[in-house]
């Protein structure tokens, strides 16, 4: 991807070789939706629970750690539950500004451990999930959740990863 910044604040993220993993997950997500990865701008912040708890408090009024947060550059949500989000349009420079995603190491690692799956696989899922939020997908109601979870499952399947929703309950995805 041409303009995908990965900012690593917590060195523990190096254990999953985060930058190539993030680029692969983002390229698969955008490609699955027919978007050109080289035309997208986004940033991923790889931080710890303390930092994400502060961000969650500041932006969502929830003073606790969470696994993933996302800040879309613009509102793209669907007009009706279960509908497709608004299309992504390139800016004046030809790049589509998507937004920002943050991941918290301790929460992600604990969830991967609890699900008995590799941290890299869980983080890949969370990047796909966060990027879908940037693109206007959500899971606030059943039709939207079915659409978003279906896309996540398809994208992860193309990456050779299992359906994260098949055997367990969702892990508090934001």
MARBA-3410 file (N, C-alpha, C, O; in Angstrom, 1 decimal):
174
0.9,-1.2,0.0,0.0,0.0,0.0,0.9,1.2,0.0,1.9,1.3,0.7 ~ 0.5,2.2,-0.8,1.3,3.4,-0.9,1.4,4.2,0.3,2.5,4.7,0.7 ~ 0.3,4.5,0.9,0.3,5.5,2.1,-0.4,4.9,3.3,-1.5,5.3,3.7 ~ 0.3,3.9,3.9,-0.3,3.2,5.0,0.8,3.2,6.1,1.8,2.5,6.0 ~ 0.7,4.1,7.0,1.7,4.3,8.1,1.3,3.4,9.3,0.2,3.4,9.7
2.3,2.7,9.7,2.2,1.8,10.9,3.1,2.4,12.0,4.3,2.5,11.8 ~ 2.5,2.9,13.1,3.2,3.6,14.2,3.2,2.6,15.3,2.2,2.3,15.9 ~ 4.4,2.2,15.7,4.5,1.2,16.8,5.0,1.9,18.0,6.2,2.3,18.1 ~ 4.1,2.0,19.0,4.5,2.7,20.3,5.0,1.6,21.3,5.7,2.0,22.3 ~ 4.6,0.4,21.1,4.9,-0.7,22.1,5.7,-1.7,21.4,5.2,-2.4,20.4
6.9,-1.9,21.8,7.8,-2.8,21.1,7.4,-4.3,21.0,7.8,-5.1,20.2 ~ 6.4,-4.7,21.9,5.9,-6.0,21.9,5.3,-6.4,20.6,5.1,-7.6,20.2 ~ 4.8,-5.4,19.9,4.1,-5.6,18.6,5.1,-6.2,17.6,4.7,-6.8,16.6 ~ 6.4,-6.0,17.8,7.4,-6.6,16.8,7.3,-8.1,16.8,7.8,-8.7,15.8 ~ 6.8,-8.8,17.9,6.7,-10.2,17.9,5.8,-10.8,16.8,5.9,-12.0,16.5
4.9,-10.0,16.3,4.0,-10.4,15.2,4.4,-9.9,13.8,3.6,-10.0,12.9 ~ 5.5,-9.2,13.8,6.0,-8.6,12.5,4.8,-7.8,11.9,4.3,-8.0,10.8 ~ 4.4,-6.8,12.7,3.1,-6.1,12.5,3.0,-5.4,11.1,2.0,-5.4,10.5 ~ 4.1,-4.7,10.7,3.9,-3.9,9.5,3.6,-4.7,8.3,2.6,-4.4,7.6 ~ 4.3,-5.8,7.9,3.9,-6.6,6.8,2.5,-7.2,7.0,1.7,-7.4,6.0
2.2,-7.7,8.2,0.9,-8.3,8.5,-0.2,-7.3,8.2,-1.2,-7.6,7.6 ~ 0.0,-6.0,8.7,-1.0,-5.0,8.5,-1.2,-4.7,7.1,-2.4,-4.5,6.6 ~ -0.1,-4.6,6.3,-0.2,-4.3,4.9,-1.0,-5.4,4.2,-1.8,-5.1,3.3 ~ -0.7,-6.6,4.5,-1.4,-7.7,3.9,-2.9,-7.8,4.2,-3.7,-8.0,3.3 ~ -3.2,-7.5,5.4,-4.6,-7.5,5.8,-5.4,-6.4,5.1,-6.5,-6.5,4.7
-4.7,-5.2,5.1,-5.4,-4.0,4.5,-5.5,-4.2,2.9,-6.6,-3.9,2.4 ~ -4.5,-4.8,2.3,-4.6,-5.0,0.9,-5.7,-6.0,0.6,-6.4,-5.9,-0.4 ~ -5.8,-7.1,1.4,-6.8,-8.1,1.2,-8.2,-7.5,1.3,-9.1,-7.8,0.6 ~ -8.4,-6.7,2.3,-9.7,-6.0,2.6,-10.1,-5.1,1.5,-11.2,-5.2,1.0 ~ -9.2,-4.2,1.1,-9.5,-3.3,0.1,-9.7,-4.0,-1.3,-10.7,-3.7,-2.0
-8.9,-4.9,-1.6,-9.0,-5.7,-2.8,-10.3,-6.4,-2.9,-11.0,-6.5,-3.9 ~ -10.7,-7.0,-1.7,-12.0,-7.8,-1.7,-13.2,-6.9,-2.0,-14.2,-7.3,-2.6 ~ -13.1,-5.6,-1.6,-14.2,-4.6,-1.9,-14.0,-3.9,-3.2,-14.8,-2.9,-3.4 ~ -13.0,-4.3,-4.0,-12.8,-3.7,-5.3,-12.2,-2.3,-5.2,-12.3,-1.5,-6.1 ~ -11.4,-2.0,-4.1,-10.7,-0.8,-4.0,-9.2,-1.0,-4.2,-8.7,-2.0,-3.8
-8.6,0.0,-4.8,-7.2,-0.1,-5.1,-6.4,0.2,-3.8,-6.4,1.4,-3.3 ~ -5.6,-0.7,-3.2,-4.9,-0.5,-2.0,-3.9,0.7,-2.2,-3.6,1.4,-1.3 ~ -3.3,0.8,-3.4,-2.3,1.9,-3.6,-3.0,3.3,-3.6,-2.3,4.3,-3.6 ~ -4.3,3.4,-3.7,-5.0,4.6,-3.6,-5.6,5.0,-2.3,-6.4,5.9,-2.2 ~ -5.1,4.3,-1.2,-5.7,4.5,0.1,-4.7,5.1,1.1,-3.5,4.7,1.1
-5.2,6.0,1.9,-4.4,6.5,3.0,-5.0,6.1,4.3,-6.2,6.3,4.6 ~ -4.2,5.5,5.2,-4.6,5.2,6.6,-3.4,5.0,7.5,-2.3,4.9,7.0 ~ -3.7,5.1,8.8,-2.7,4.9,9.8,-3.1,3.9,10.8,-4.3,3.9,11.2 ~ -2.2,3.1,11.2,-2.4,2.1,12.3,-1.5,2.5,13.5,-0.3,2.6,13.3 ~ -2.0,2.6,14.6,-1.3,2.9,15.9,-1.3,1.6,16.7,-2.3,1.1,17.0
-0.1,1.1,16.9,0.1,-0.2,17.7,0.6,0.3,19.1,1.7,0.6,19.3 ~ -0.4,0.2,20.1,-0.1,0.8,21.4,-0.3,-0.3,22.5,-0.5,-1.5,22.2 ~ -0.4,0.2,23.7,-0.7,-0.7,24.8,-2.1,-0.4,25.4,-2.8,0.6,24.9 ~ -2.5,-1.1,26.4,-3.8,-0.9,27.0,-4.0,0.4,27.6,-5.1,1.0,27.5 ~ -3.0,0.9,28.2,-3.1,2.3,28.9,-3.4,3.3,27.9,-4.3,4.2,28.1
-2.7,3.3,26.8,-2.9,4.3,25.7,-4.3,4.2,25.1,-5.0,5.2,24.8 ~ -4.7,2.9,24.8,-6.0,2.8,24.1,-7.1,3.1,25.1,-8.2,3.5,24.6 ~ -6.9,2.9,26.4,-8.0,3.2,27.4,-8.1,4.7,27.4,-9.3,5.2,27.5 ~ -7.1,5.5,27.3,-7.1,6.9,27.2,-7.9,7.4,26.0,-8.7,8.3,26.0 ~ -7.5,6.8,24.8,-8.2,7.1,23.6,-9.7,6.8,23.6,-10.5,7.5,23.2
-10.0,5.6,24.2,-11.4,5.1,24.3,-12.2,6.1,25.2,-13.3,6.4,24.9 ~ -11.5,6.6,26.2,-12.2,7.5,27.1,-12.4,8.9,26.4,-13.5,9.4,26.5 ~ -11.4,9.4,25.8,-11.5,10.7,25.1,-12.5,10.7,24.0,-13.2,11.6,23.8 ~ -12.5,9.6,23.2,-13.3,9.6,22.0,-14.7,8.9,22.1,-15.6,9.2,21.3 ~ -14.8,8.0,23.1,-16.1,7.3,23.2,-16.7,7.4,24.6,-17.8,6.8,24.8
-16.0,8.0,25.5,-16.5,8.2,26.9,-16.5,6.8,27.6,-17.2,6.7,28.6 ~ -15.6,5.9,27.2,-15.5,4.6,27.8,-14.1,4.4,28.4,-13.2,4.1,27.6 ~ -13.9,4.7,29.6,-12.5,4.8,30.2,-11.9,3.4,30.5,-11.6,3.1,31.6 ~ -11.8,2.5,29.4,-11.3,1.2,29.6,-10.6,0.8,28.3,-10.9,1.3,27.3 ~ -9.7,-0.2,28.5,-9.0,-0.7,27.3,-10.0,-1.5,26.4,-11.0,-2.1,26.9
-9.7,-1.5,25.2,-10.4,-2.3,24.2,-9.4,-2.8,23.2,-8.2,-2.4,23.2 ~ -9.8,-3.8,22.4,-8.8,-4.4,21.4,-8.5,-3.4,20.2,-7.3,-3.3,19.9 ~ -9.5,-2.9,19.6,-9.3,-2.0,18.4,-10.3,-0.8,18.5,-11.4,-0.9,18.9 ~ -9.8,0.3,18.0,-10.6,1.5,17.8,-10.3,2.0,16.4,-9.3,1.7,15.8 ~ -11.3,2.6,15.8,-11.2,3.2,14.5,-11.8,4.6,14.4,-12.8,4.8,15.0
-11.2,5.4,13.6,-11.7,6.8,13.4,-11.7,7.0,11.9,-10.7,7.3,11.3 ~ -12.9,6.9,11.3,-13.1,7.1,9.9,-12.8,8.6,9.5,-13.1,9.5,10.3 ~ -12.2,8.8,8.4,-11.9,10.1,7.9,-13.2,10.9,7.6,-13.3,12.1,7.6 ~ -14.2,10.1,7.2,-15.5,10.7,6.9,-16.6,9.6,7.1,-16.4,8.4,7.1 ~ -17.8,10.1,7.3,-19.0,9.2,7.6,-19.3,8.5,6.3,-19.6,9.2,5.3
-19.3,7.2,6.3,-19.7,6.4,5.1,-20.8,5.4,5.4,-21.1,4.6,4.5 ~ -21.4,5.5,6.6,-22.4,4.5,7.0,-23.5,4.4,6.0,-23.9,5.3,5.3 ~ -24.1,3.2,6.0,-25.2,2.9,5.1,-26.5,3.6,5.5,-26.6,3.9,6.7 ~ -27.3,3.9,4.6,-28.6,4.6,4.9,-29.6,3.7,5.6,-30.4,4.2,6.3 ~ -29.5,2.4,5.3,-30.4,1.5,5.9,-29.7,0.3,6.5,-28.6,0.0,6.0
-30.2,-0.3,7.6,-29.5,-1.4,8.2,-29.3,-2.5,7.2,-30.1,-2.9,6.4 ~ -28.0,-3.0,7.2,-27.6,-4.1,6.3,-27.3,-3.6,4.9,-27.0,-4.5,4.0 ~ -27.4,-2.3,4.6,-27.1,-1.8,3.3,-25.6,-1.5,3.2,-24.8,-1.5,4.1 ~ -25.2,-1.3,1.9,-23.8,-1.0,1.6,-23.5,0.5,2.0,-24.3,1.3,1.9 ~ -22.3,0.7,2.6,-21.9,2.0,3.0,-21.7,2.9,1.7,-21.8,2.4,0.6
-21.6,4.2,2.0,-21.3,5.1,0.9,-20.0,4.8,0.2,-19.1,4.3,0.9 ~ -19.9,5.0,-1.1,-18.6,4.7,-1.7,-17.5,5.6,-1.3,-17.7,6.7,-0.8 ~ -16.3,5.1,-1.4,-15.1,5.8,-1.1,-14.7,6.6,-2.3,-14.6,6.1,-3.4 ~ -14.4,7.9,-2.1,-14.0,8.7,-3.2,-12.6,9.3,-3.0,-12.3,9.7,-1.8 ~ -11.8,9.3,-4.0,-10.5,9.9,-3.8,-10.5,11.4,-3.6,-11.4,12.1,-4.1
-9.5,11.8,-2.9,-9.3,13.3,-2.6,-8.7,14.0,-3.8,-8.6,13.3,-4.9 ~ -8.4,15.2,-3.7,-7.9,16.0,-4.8,-6.5,15.4,-5.3,-6.1,15.6,-6.4 ~ -5.8,14.7,-4.4,-4.5,14.1,-4.8,-4.7,12.7,-5.4,-3.7,12.0,-5.6 ~ -5.9,12.3,-5.5,-6.2,10.9,-6.0,-6.2,9.9,-5.0,-6.4,8.7,-5.3 ~ -5.8,10.2,-3.7,-5.8,9.3,-2.6,-7.1,9.3,-1.8,-7.6,10.4,-1.6
-7.6,8.2,-1.4,-8.8,8.1,-0.6,-8.3,8.1,0.9,-7.7,7.1,1.3 ~ -8.6,9.1,1.6,-8.2,9.2,3.0,-9.3,8.3,3.8,-10.5,8.7,3.9 ~ -8.8,7.2,4.4,-9.7,6.3,5.1,-9.9,6.6,6.6,-11.0,6.6,7.1 ~ -8.7,6.9,7.3,-8.8,7.2,8.7,-7.7,6.5,9.5,-6.7,6.1,8.9 ~ -8.0,6.3,10.7,-7.0,5.7,11.7,-7.5,4.5,12.4,-8.7,4.5,12.7
-6.7,3.6,12.8,-7.0,2.4,13.6,-6.0,2.3,14.7,-4.8,2.6,14.5 ~ -6.4,1.9,15.9,-5.5,1.7,17.0,-5.7,0.3,17.5,-6.9,-0.2,17.6 ~ -4.7,-0.4,17.9,-4.7,-1.7,18.5,-4.0,-1.7,19.9,-3.0,-1.0,20.0 ~ -4.5,-2.4,20.8,-3.9,-2.5,22.2,-3.3,-3.9,22.4,-4.0,-4.9,22.3 ~ -2.0,-3.9,22.7,-1.3,-5.2,22.7,-1.8,-6.1,23.8,-2.1,-7.2,23.5
-1.9,-5.7,25.0,-2.3,-6.6,26.1,-3.7,-7.2,25.8,-3.9,-8.4,26.0 ~ -4.6,-6.4,25.4,-6.0,-6.9,25.2,-6.0,-7.9,24.0,-6.6,-8.9,24.1 ~ -5.3,-7.5,22.9,-5.2,-8.4,21.8,-4.6,-9.8,22.1,-5.0,-10.8,21.7 ~ -3.5,-9.7,22.9,-2.8,-10.9,23.3,-3.6,-11.8,24.2,-3.6,-13.0,24.0 ~ -4.3,-11.2,25.1,-5.2,-11.9,26.0,-6.3,-12.6,25.3,-6.7,-13.7,25.6
-6.9,-11.9,24.3,-8.0,-12.5,23.5,-7.5,-13.6,22.7,-8.2,-14.6,22.6 ~ -6.3,-13.5,22.1,-5.8,-14.5,21.2,-5.5,-15.8,22.1,-5.8,-16.9,21.7 ~ -5.0,-15.5,23.3,-4.7,-16.6,24.2,-6.0,-17.3,24.6,-6.0,-18.6,24.7 ~ -7.0,-16.5,25.0,-8.3,-17.1,25.4,-8.9,-17.9,24.3,-9.6,-18.9,24.6 ~ -8.7,-17.5,23.0,-9.3,-18.2,21.9,-8.4,-19.3,21.4,-8.8,-20.0,20.4
-7.2,-19.4,22.0,-6.3,-20.4,21.6,-5.9,-20.3,20.1,-5.9,-21.3,19.4 ~ -5.6,-19.1,19.7,-5.2,-18.8,18.3,-3.9,-18.0,18.3,-3.7,-17.3,19.3 ~ -3.2,-18.1,17.2,-2.0,-17.2,17.2,-2.3,-15.7,17.2,-3.3,-15.3,16.6 ~ -1.5,-15.0,17.9,-1.7,-13.5,18.0,-1.8,-12.9,16.6,-2.6,-12.0,16.4 ~ -0.9,-13.3,15.7,-0.9,-12.7,14.4,-2.3,-12.9,13.7,-2.7,-12.0,13.0
-2.9,-14.1,13.8,-4.2,-14.3,13.2,-5.3,-13.4,13.8,-6.1,-12.9,13.1 ~ -5.3,-13.3,15.1,-6.2,-12.4,15.8,-6.0,-10.9,15.4,-7.0,-10.2,15.1 ~ -4.8,-10.5,15.3,-4.5,-9.1,14.9,-4.9,-8.9,13.5,-5.4,-7.8,13.2 ~ -4.7,-9.9,12.6,-5.1,-9.7,11.2,-6.6,-9.5,11.2,-7.1,-8.6,10.5 ~ -7.4,-10.3,12.0,-8.8,-10.1,12.0,-9.2,-8.7,12.5,-10.1,-8.1,12.0
-8.5,-8.2,13.5,-8.8,-6.9,14.1,-8.5,-5.8,13.1,-9.2,-4.8,13.1 ~ -7.5,-5.9,12.3,-7.1,-4.9,11.3,-8.2,-4.9,10.2,-8.7,-3.9,9.8 ~ -8.6,-6.1,9.8,-9.7,-6.2,8.8,-11.0,-5.6,9.4,-11.6,-4.8,8.7 ~ -11.3,-5.9,10.6,-12.4,-5.3,11.3,-12.4,-3.8,11.4,-13.3,-3.1,11.0 ~ -11.2,-3.3,11.8,-11.1,-1.8,12.0,-11.2,-1.1,10.6,-11.7,-0.1,10.5
-10.6,-1.7,9.6,-10.6,-1.1,8.3,-12.0,-1.1,7.7,-12.4,-0.2,7.1 ~ -12.8,-2.2,8.0,-14.2,-2.2,7.5,-15.0,-1.0,8.2,-15.8,-0.4,7.6 ~ -14.7,-0.8,9.5,-15.3,0.4,10.1,-14.9,1.7,9.4,-15.8,2.5,9.2 ~ -13.6,1.8,9.0,-13.2,3.0,8.3,-14.0,3.2,7.0,-14.2,4.3,6.5 ~ -14.4,2.0,6.4,-15.1,2.0,5.1,-16.6,2.2,5.3,-17.3,2.1,4.3
-17.1,2.3,6.5,-18.5,2.5,6.7,-19.3,1.4,7.2,-20.5,1.5,7.4 ~ -18.7,0.2,7.4,-19.4,-1.0,7.9,-19.5,-0.9,9.4,-18.6,-0.3,10.1 ~ -20.5,-1.5,10.0,-20.7,-1.5,11.4,-21.4,-2.7,11.9,-21.8,-3.6,11.1 ~ -21.6,-2.9,13.2,-22.3,-4.0,13.7,-23.2,-3.6,14.9,-23.4,-4.4,15.9 ~ -23.8,-2.5,14.7,-24.7,-1.9,15.7,-26.1,-2.6,15.7,-26.8,-2.6,16.8
-26.5,-3.2,14.6,-27.8,-3.9,14.6,-27.5,-5.2,13.8,-26.5,-5.4,13.2 ~ -28.5,-6.2,13.9,-28.3,-7.5,13.3,-28.0,-7.5,11.8,-27.1,-8.2,11.4 ~ -28.7,-6.7,11.0,-28.4,-6.7,9.6,-27.0,-6.2,9.3,-26.3,-6.8,8.4 ~ -26.6,-5.1,10.0,-25.3,-4.6,9.7,-24.2,-5.6,10.2,-23.2,-5.8,9.5 ~ -24.4,-6.2,11.4,-23.5,-7.2,11.9,-23.3,-8.4,11.0,-22.2,-8.9,10.7
-24.4,-8.9,10.4,-24.4,-10.0,9.5,-23.5,-9.7,8.3,-22.7,-10.5,7.8 ~ -23.7,-8.5,7.7,-23.0,-8.0,6.6,-21.5,-7.9,6.9,-20.6,-8.4,6.2 ~ -21.2,-7.2,8.0,-19.8,-7.0,8.4,-19.1,-8.3,8.7,-18.0,-8.5,8.3 ~ -19.7,-9.1,9.5,-19.1,-10.4,9.9,-18.9,-11.3,8.7,-17.9,-12.1,8.6 ~ -19.8,-11.3,7.7,-19.7,-12.1,6.5,-18.5,-11.6,5.7,-17.7,-12.4,5.2
-18.3,-10.3,5.6,-17.2,-9.8,4.9,-15.9,-10.2,5.6,-14.9,-10.6,4.9 ~ -15.8,-10.0,6.9,-14.6,-10.4,7.7,-14.3,-11.9,7.4,-13.1,-12.2,7.2 ~ -15.3,-12.7,7.4,-15.1,-14.2,7.2,-14.5,-14.4,5.8,-13.6,-15.2,5.7 ~ -15.1,-13.8,4.8,-14.6,-14.0,3.4,-13.2,-13.5,3.3,-12.4,-14.2,2.7 ~ -12.9,-12.3,3.8,-11.6,-11.8,3.6,-10.5,-12.6,4.4,-9.5,-12.9,3.8
-10.9,-13.0,5.6,-9.9,-13.8,6.4,-9.7,-15.2,5.7,-8.6,-15.7,5.7 ~ -10.8,-15.7,5.1,-10.7,-17.0,4.4,-9.7,-16.9,3.2,-8.9,-17.8,3.0 ~ -9.8,-15.8,2.5,-8.8,-15.5,1.4,-7.4,-15.4,1.9,-6.4,-15.7,1.2 ~ -7.2,-15.1,3.2,-5.9,-15.0,3.8,-5.5,-16.3,4.4,-4.4,-16.4,5.0 ~ -6.4,-17.3,4.3,-6.1,-18.6,4.9,-6.4,-18.8,6.3,-5.9,-19.7,7.0
-7.2,-17.9,6.9,-7.5,-17.9,8.3,-9.0,-18.4,8.5,-9.8,-18.2,7.7 ~ -9.2,-19.0,9.7,-10.5,-19.5,10.0,-11.5,-18.4,10.2,-11.2,-17.3,10.5 ~ -12.8,-18.8,10.1,-13.9,-17.9,10.5,-13.9,-17.6,12.0,-14.0,-18.5,12.8 ~ -13.7,-16.3,12.3,-13.5,-16.0,13.7,-14.9,-16.1,14.5,-14.9,-16.0,15.7 ~ -16.0,-16.2,13.8,-17.3,-16.2,14.4,-17.9,-17.6,14.5,-19.0,-17.8,15.1
-17.3,-18.7,14.0,-17.9,-20.0,13.9,-18.1,-20.7,15.2,-19.1,-21.4,15.4 ~ -17.2,-20.6,16.1,-17.3,-21.4,17.4,-17.4,-20.6,18.6,-17.9,-21.2,19.6 ~ -17.1,-19.4,18.6,-17.1,-18.6,19.9,-17.9,-17.3,19.7,-18.3,-17.0,18.6 ~ -18.1,-16.7,20.8,-18.8,-15.4,20.7,-17.8,-14.3,20.3,-16.6,-14.5,20.6 ~ -18.2,-13.2,19.7,-17.3,-12.2,19.3,-16.6,-11.7,20.6,-17.1,-11.7,21.7
-15.3,-11.2,20.4,-14.5,-10.8,21.5,-14.5,-9.3,21.7,-13.5,-8.6,21.7 ~ -15.7,-8.8,21.8,-15.9,-7.3,22.2,-15.4,-6.4,21.1,-14.8,-5.4,21.5 ~ -15.6,-6.7,19.9,-15.1,-5.9,18.8,-15.8,-4.5,18.8,-17.0,-4.4,19.0 ~ -15.0,-3.5,18.6,-15.5,-2.1,18.7,-16.0,-1.6,17.4,-16.4,-0.5,17.3
END
